[in-house]
Amino acid sequence: QFQLVESGGGLVQPGGSLRLSCVISGVTFDYYSAGWFRQAPGKEREGLSCITSSGDSAYYADSVKGRFTISRDNAKNTLYLQMNSLKVDDTAVYYCALDCGAESQGGNTRILPGHRLGDHWGQGTQVTVSS
């Protein structure tokens, strides 16, 4: 069983920034695309971003495009999410995932988990945006 360990969350004011990290172990990291998802109480899990295995291409949901940047360091088996211009609506638990995809849905980009690996999530990291 591989492991996903998210970190970097915290409390930040609207307009502020946070950088999340996800360390992956027990699997060959650069075989897979990787992405970020979030879930707030009472809401469905939302796909935010997906990056290809090499890091050559990245895709974003409309809700975060222009504000969030995904990146990866394959030598460190680590995935990152730089979050800028944070909004109160960004408050959620943030999760990373291996194997993801980006699809066009109604002219918008939709980020989805993949199916090559079983449903597997870490503990997540809490991001709270509040004054």
C-alpha atoms as a printed R data frame, in Angstrom:
    type eleno elety resid chain resno       x      y       z
1   ATOM     1    CA   GLN     A     1   0.000  0.000   0.000
2   ATOM     2    CA   PHE     A     2   1.482  3.361  -0.991
3   ATOM     3    CA   GLN     A     3   1.172  6.439   1.185
4   ATOM     4    CA   LEU     A     4   0.182 10.055   0.598
5   ATOM     5    CA   VAL     A     5   1.041 12.615   3.272
6   ATOM     6    CA   GLU     A     6  -0.272 16.140   2.803
7   ATOM     7    CA   SER     A     7   1.061 19.124   4.735
8   ATOM     8    CA   GLY     A     8   1.252 22.907   4.642
9   ATOM     9    CA   GLY     A     9  -2.298 23.866   5.492
10  ATOM    10    CA   GLY     A    10  -3.225 26.460   8.057
11  ATOM    11    CA   LEU     A    11  -5.124 29.641   8.774
12  ATOM    12    CA   VAL     A    12  -4.715 32.526   6.358
13  ATOM    13    CA   GLN     A    13  -6.535 35.790   5.671
14  ATOM    14    CA   PRO     A    14  -8.392 36.403   2.412
15  ATOM    15    CA   GLY     A    15  -5.906 37.414  -0.247
16  ATOM    16    CA   GLY     A    16  -3.114 35.488   1.423
17  ATOM    17    CA   SER     A    17  -1.053 32.545   0.219
18  ATOM    18    CA   LEU     A    18  -0.190 29.004   1.249
19  ATOM    19    CA   ARG     A    19   1.974 26.283  -0.252
20  ATOM    20    CA   LEU     A    20   0.845 22.691   0.192
21  ATOM    21    CA   SER     A    21   3.083 19.658  -0.119
22  ATOM    22    CA   CYS     A    22   2.343 15.972  -0.640
23  ATOM    23    CA   VAL     A    23   4.982 13.306  -0.114
24  ATOM    24    CA   ILE     A    24   4.311 10.000  -1.862
25  ATOM    25    CA   SER     A    25   5.997  6.749  -0.852
26  ATOM    26    CA   GLY     A    26   5.678  3.100  -1.769
27  ATOM    27    CA   VAL     A    27   5.137  3.660  -5.488
28  ATOM    28    CA   THR     A    28   7.121  4.850  -8.486
29  ATOM    29    CA   PHE     A    29   6.008  8.453  -8.432
30  ATOM    30    CA   ASP     A    30   6.989  9.451 -11.952
31  ATOM    31    CA   TYR     A    31   4.894  6.686 -13.518
32  ATOM    32    CA   TYR     A    32   1.772  8.689 -12.725
33  ATOM    33    CA   SER     A    33   0.097 11.990 -13.150
34  ATOM    34    CA   ALA     A    34  -0.777 13.632  -9.839
35  ATOM    35    CA   GLY     A    35  -3.339 16.113  -8.652
36  ATOM    36    CA   TRP     A    36  -5.030 18.057  -5.911
37  ATOM    37    CA   PHE     A    37  -8.606 17.797  -4.675
38  ATOM    38    CA   ARG     A    38 -10.525 19.403  -1.835
39  ATOM    39    CA   GLN     A    39 -13.644 18.807   0.191
40  ATOM    40    CA   ALA     A    40 -15.572 21.113   2.491
41  ATOM    41    CA   PRO     A    41 -18.224 19.903   4.971
42  ATOM    42    CA   GLY     A    42 -21.505 19.271   3.199
43  ATOM    43    CA   LYS     A    43 -19.928 19.501  -0.255
44  ATOM    44    CA   GLU     A    44 -18.713 16.968  -2.770
45  ATOM    45    CA   ARG     A    45 -15.035 16.437  -3.439
46  ATOM    46    CA   GLU     A    46 -13.799 18.927  -6.017
47  ATOM    47    CA   GLY     A    47 -10.924 18.377  -8.423
48  ATOM    48    CA   LEU     A    48  -8.568 21.354  -8.583
49  ATOM    49    CA   SER     A    49  -5.539 20.538 -10.676
50  ATOM    50    CA   CYS     A    50  -3.705 17.724 -12.426
51  ATOM    51    CA   ILE     A    51  -0.101 17.571 -13.624
52  ATOM    52    CA   THR     A    52   1.407 15.054 -16.022
53  ATOM    53    CA   SER     A    53   3.965 12.511 -14.859
54  ATOM    54    CA   SER     A    54   6.880 14.493 -16.289
55  ATOM    55    CA   GLY     A    55   5.542 17.847 -15.133
56  ATOM    56    CA   ASP     A    56   5.345 19.116 -18.710
57  ATOM    57    CA   SER     A    57   1.657 20.047 -18.600
58  ATOM    58    CA   ALA     A    58  -0.764 21.174 -15.931
59  ATOM    59    CA   TYR     A    59  -4.527 21.659 -15.907
60  ATOM    60    CA   TYR     A    60  -6.803 23.605 -13.574
61  ATOM    61    CA   ALA     A    61 -10.440 23.860 -12.653
62  ATOM    62    CA   ASP     A    62 -12.023 27.245 -13.337
63  ATOM    63    CA   SER     A    63 -12.448 27.892  -9.631
64  ATOM    64    CA   VAL     A    64  -8.674 28.061  -9.101
65  ATOM    65    CA   LYS     A    65  -7.217 28.919 -12.502
66  ATOM    66    CA   GLY     A    66  -4.969 31.947 -12.292
67  ATOM    67    CA   ARG     A    67  -4.628 31.663  -8.522
68  ATOM    68    CA   PHE     A    68  -3.196 28.171  -7.887
69  ATOM    69    CA   THR     A    69  -0.106 26.562  -9.398
70  ATOM    70    CA   ILE     A    70   0.658 22.852  -9.305
71  ATOM    71    CA   SER     A    71   4.197 21.497  -9.572
72  ATOM    72    CA   ARG     A    72   6.156 18.356  -8.779
73  ATOM    73    CA   ASP     A    73   9.670 17.286  -7.886
74  ATOM    74    CA   ASN     A    74  10.031 13.700  -9.025
75  ATOM    75    CA   ALA     A    75  13.459 13.352  -7.413
76  ATOM    76    CA   LYS     A    76  11.833 14.078  -4.047
77  ATOM    77    CA   ASN     A    77   8.584 12.185  -4.692
78  ATOM    78    CA   THR     A    78   6.752 15.376  -3.812
79  ATOM    79    CA   LEU     A    79   3.784 17.239  -5.255
80  ATOM    80    CA   TYR     A    80   3.107 20.911  -4.519
81  ATOM    81    CA   LEU     A    81   0.238 23.361  -4.738
82  ATOM    82    CA   GLN     A    82   0.989 27.061  -4.503
83  ATOM    83    CA   MET     A    83  -2.202 28.900  -3.566
84  ATOM    84    CA   ASN     A    84  -2.407 32.671  -3.981
85  ATOM    85    CA   SER     A    85  -5.233 35.192  -3.659
86  ATOM    86    CA   LEU     A    86  -7.076 32.864  -1.327
87  ATOM    87    CA   LYS     A    87 -10.801 33.299  -0.797
88  ATOM    88    CA   VAL     A    88 -13.093 32.273   2.036
89  ATOM    89    CA   ASP     A    89 -14.637 29.715  -0.341
90  ATOM    90    CA   ASP     A    90 -11.251 27.982  -0.573
91  ATOM    91    CA   THR     A    91 -11.704 26.732   2.991
92  ATOM    92    CA   ALA     A    92 -11.612 22.922   2.848
93  ATOM    93    CA   VAL     A    93  -9.540 19.853   3.515
94  ATOM    94    CA   TYR     A    94  -7.057 19.450   0.671
95  ATOM    95    CA   TYR     A    95  -5.992 16.039  -0.622
96  ATOM    96    CA   CYS     A    96  -3.445 14.901  -3.146
97  ATOM    97    CA   ALA     A    97  -3.872 11.934  -5.463
98  ATOM    98    CA   LEU     A    98  -1.913  9.826  -7.902
99  ATOM    99    CA   ASP     A    99  -3.390  9.277 -11.362
100 ATOM   100    CA   CYS     A   100  -5.716 12.018 -12.518
101 ATOM   101    CA   GLY     A   101  -7.124 13.411 -15.698
102 ATOM   102    CA   ALA     A   102  -8.368 16.650 -17.190
103 ATOM   103    CA   GLU     A   103 -11.433 16.726 -19.443
104 ATOM   104    CA   SER     A   104 -13.432 19.388 -21.216
105 ATOM   105    CA   GLN     A   105 -16.904 19.721 -19.688
106 ATOM   106    CA   GLY     A   106 -19.229 22.358 -21.102
107 ATOM   107    CA   GLY     A   107 -16.260 24.437 -22.215
108 ATOM   108    CA   ASN     A   108 -14.637 24.238 -18.793
109 ATOM   109    CA   THR     A   109 -11.853 22.050 -17.472
110 ATOM   110    CA   ARG     A   110 -12.858 19.206 -15.181
111 ATOM   111    CA   ILE     A   111 -10.275 17.485 -12.991
112 ATOM   112    CA   LEU     A   112 -11.027 13.857 -12.173
113 ATOM   113    CA   PRO     A   113  -9.292 11.059 -10.281
114 ATOM   114    CA   GLY     A   114  -7.927  8.270 -12.442
115 ATOM   115    CA   HIS     A   115  -8.721  4.592 -12.365
116 ATOM   116    CA   ARG     A   116  -5.323  2.883 -12.685
117 ATOM   117    CA   LEU     A   117  -4.950  2.858  -8.912
118 ATOM   118    CA   GLY     A   118  -7.569  1.996  -6.364
119 ATOM   119    CA   ASP     A   119  -9.416  4.692  -4.467
120 ATOM   120    CA   HIS     A   120  -6.723  5.885  -2.088
121 ATOM   121    CA   TRP     A   121  -6.540  9.152  -0.136
122 ATOM   122    CA   GLY     A   122  -4.305 10.509   2.589
123 ATOM   123    CA   GLN     A   123  -5.442 12.311   5.709
124 ATOM   124    CA   GLY     A   124  -5.515 15.682   3.975
125 ATOM   125    CA   THR     A   125  -4.473 19.077   5.267
126 ATOM   126    CA   GLN     A   126  -6.894 21.730   6.505
127 ATOM   127    CA   VAL     A   127  -6.904 25.131   4.821
128 ATOM   128    CA   THR     A   128  -8.947 27.827   6.538
129 ATOM   129    CA   VAL     A   129  -9.347 31.260   4.953
130 ATOM   130    CA   SER     A   130 -10.861 33.734   7.378
131 ATOM   131    CA   SER     A   131 -10.562 37.298   8.624
